[in-house]
Amino acid sequence: MRLPCRLVLFASALAMLLPRGGWAADTGSRSPATQEAAAEFPARLFGLGTQEVGMVVGYGFPIRIGGTRDEELREIQYIYAAPQWGIGITHPIGGDSWWRGNFELVLEGTFIGNFEPKGGVAVGLTGLIRYNFLPDWKVIPFLEVGGGLLYVDMDFKKRSDGLNFAPQAGLGLRYFISDRTAITGEWRFHHISNADTKLPNFGINSSLFLIGISIVLK
């Protein structure tokens, strides 16, 4: 078989192995709109009215600076679990700047299970305002601040059970593992007290680490 015939057969076989559309489908054949949408994933998922559901779990331990004055409260350790629901309350802002993002309202059903230095629980509802940074990456960082209402049953000597407040603030990120599903990680400064509505009222300041999963709804 002459060399030109062999080259033709080889080229034909190679063409059959390539995806339909050949190399052009992976380079310049996509429309500008398609290329722009791909470049903006997952940032394009976030905007006014976008809903998100998820779940976070984590671990909290005391911060001894600026609060948690009682020695018993300085030993507190707890687990934290919360289903989450969020909704975008603004369109993306910031144009092409590094801080481009949108604001989101997040509600959590809060459960705290204390296990050191003694057992106890707290349940309630937390509301957060979250700012999502929207770079052209798979990672979406965010900042958040808010507070919650907790019903506390922990039986510590220097603080009162019953209705308490839980102001908090932190930062985190989402890493998208599919078109709409992300693994989340967060750190928060978390405070529990009753604003002196009942004495004693030694506050609990803690460092709270959370991991979870979130799904952006259509």
C-alpha positions in Angstrom: 0.0 0.0 0.0 1.4 3.3 -1.0 2.2 5.9 1.7 -0.5 8.4 0.7 -3.2 5.7 1.0 -1.9 4.8 4.5 -2.1 8.4 5.5 -5.6 8.7 4.3 -6.7 5.6 6.3 -4.9 6.8 9.4 -6.5 10.3 9.2 -10.0 8.6 8.7 -9.5 6.4 11.8 -8.4 9.4 13.9 -11.4 11.4 12.8 -13.7 8.7 13.9 -12.1 8.7 17.4 -12.5 12.5 17.9 -15.7 14.0 19.5 -18.3 15.1 17.0 -17.3 18.5 15.7 -13.5 17.8 16.1 -11.1 20.2 17.8 -13.2 23.2 16.7 -15.9 22.3 19.1 -13.4 22.7 22.0 -11.8 25.9 20.8 -13.3 28.6 18.8 -16.6 27.2 17.6 -18.6 28.1 20.7 -20.7 31.3 20.5 -19.5 34.3 22.5 -22.5 34.0 24.7 -21.8 30.3 25.5 -18.1 31.1 26.2 -19.1 34.0 28.5 -21.6 31.8 30.4 -19.0 29.0 30.9 -16.4 31.6 32.1 -18.8 33.0 34.7 -19.8 29.6 36.2 -20.7 29.4 39.1 -21.0 33.1 39.6 -23.9 33.3 37.2 -26.0 31.2 39.6 -26.2 34.0 42.2 -28.7 36.9 41.9 -32.0 38.4 43.0 -34.4 35.6 43.9 -32.0 32.7 43.6 -32.7 30.1 46.3 -30.3 27.8 48.1 -30.8 25.0 50.5 -28.1 23.2 52.6 -27.0 21.7 55.8 -24.0 22.5 58.0 -22.5 20.7 61.0 -19.6 21.7 63.2 -17.8 22.2 66.4 -17.5 25.2 68.8 -15.0 25.9 71.6 -14.6 29.0 73.8 -12.6 32.1 73.1 -11.2 33.4 76.4 -10.4 36.9 75.2 -13.1 39.6 75.8 -15.7 37.4 77.4 -16.5 33.9 78.8 -15.3 35.1 82.2 -16.4 32.1 84.3 -13.9 29.2 84.5 -16.7 26.7 83.9 -17.8 28.5 80.8 -14.2 28.6 79.6 -14.3 24.8 79.2 -17.5 24.7 77.1 -17.4 22.6 73.9 -20.4 21.8 71.7 -21.6 20.4 68.4 -23.6 22.6 66.0 -26.1 21.5 63.4 -28.3 23.6 61.2 -30.4 23.2 58.0 -30.1 26.3 55.9 -32.3 28.2 53.4 -31.1 31.2 51.5 -32.5 33.6 48.9 -30.7 36.3 46.9 -31.9 39.8 47.9 -29.9 41.8 45.3 -28.6 41.4 41.7 -24.8 41.2 41.4 -23.2 44.5 42.1 -19.6 45.9 41.7 -19.2 45.5 37.9 -15.9 43.9 37.1 -14.2 44.9 40.4 -12.6 42.4 42.7 -15.5 42.8 45.2 -18.2 42.0 42.6 -21.0 40.0 44.4 -24.5 39.9 45.7 -26.3 39.9 49.1 -28.2 36.9 50.3 -30.6 36.3 53.3 -29.9 33.0 55.1 -32.1 31.4 57.7 -30.9 28.5 59.9 -32.7 26.1 62.2 -30.2 25.9 65.0 -29.3 23.0 67.2 -26.5 23.1 69.8 -25.5 20.1 71.8 -23.1 20.9 74.6 -20.8 18.1 75.9 -18.1 19.8 78.0 -17.9 20.5 80.9 -21.5 19.2 81.2 -24.3 18.3 78.9 -27.0 20.7 77.6 -28.8 21.8 74.5 -30.0 25.0 72.8 -32.4 25.2 69.9 -33.6 28.2 67.9 -33.6 30.2 64.7 -30.7 32.2 63.2 -30.9 34.9 60.5 -27.8 36.0 58.5 -27.0 38.6 55.9 -24.4 37.1 53.6 -22.3 38.8 50.9 -21.2 36.4 48.2 -18.1 37.4 46.2 -18.5 36.3 42.6 -15.2 35.7 40.9 -14.9 33.5 37.8 -13.8 30.5 39.9 -15.3 27.3 41.2 -14.9 28.8 44.7 -17.4 31.4 46.0 -16.1 33.2 49.1 -18.5 35.0 51.4 -18.8 37.2 54.5 -21.8 37.0 56.9 -23.2 38.7 59.9 -26.4 38.2 61.9 -28.0 36.8 65.0 -30.4 34.3 66.4 -32.9 33.5 69.1 -32.1 30.4 71.2 -33.9 28.5 74.0 -31.0 27.3 76.2 -31.0 24.5 78.7 -27.4 24.1 79.9 -27.5 24.5 83.8 -24.3 26.5 84.2 -23.9 28.4 87.5 -23.0 31.8 86.1 -25.6 32.0 83.3 -29.3 31.7 83.0 -31.3 29.2 80.9 -34.3 30.2 78.8 -34.4 32.7 76.0 -31.0 33.9 74.8 -29.6 35.8 71.9 -26.8 34.7 69.5 -25.1 37.5 67.6 -22.4 36.2 65.2 -20.2 37.0 62.3 -17.8 35.1 60.1 -16.5 34.1 56.7 -16.5 31.0 54.5 -16.5 29.6 51.0 -18.4 27.3 48.7 -16.5 24.9 46.3 -18.7 23.7 43.5 -18.5 20.0 42.7 -21.2 20.0 40.1 -23.4 22.5 38.3 -25.5 23.4 41.4 -23.9 21.5 44.3 -21.2 22.9 46.5 -19.2 21.8 49.6 -19.1 24.6 52.2 -16.7 25.6 54.9 -17.3 28.4 57.5 -15.8 30.0 60.5 -17.8 32.2 62.9 -17.4 34.2 66.0 -20.4 33.1 68.0 -21.9 34.7 71.2 -24.6 33.6 73.5 -26.2 35.8 76.2 -29.6 37.1 77.3 -28.8 40.9 77.2 -29.2 41.0 81.0 -32.9 40.2 80.8 -32.2 37.6 83.5 -29.3 37.2 85.9 -26.7 35.8 86.1 -25.7 36.5 82.5 -22.1 35.6 81.9 -21.8 35.4 78.1 -20.3 32.6 76.0 -17.9 33.6 73.3 -16.8 30.8 71.0 -15.1 30.0 67.8 -17.3 27.9 65.5 -16.1 25.8 62.6 -18.7 24.4 60.2 -18.7 22.2 57.1 -21.6 21.3 54.9 -23.3 21.0 51.6 -25.5 23.5 49.6 -27.6 23.2 46.5 -28.6 26.1 44.4 -32.2 25.7 43.2 -33.4 26.5 39.7 
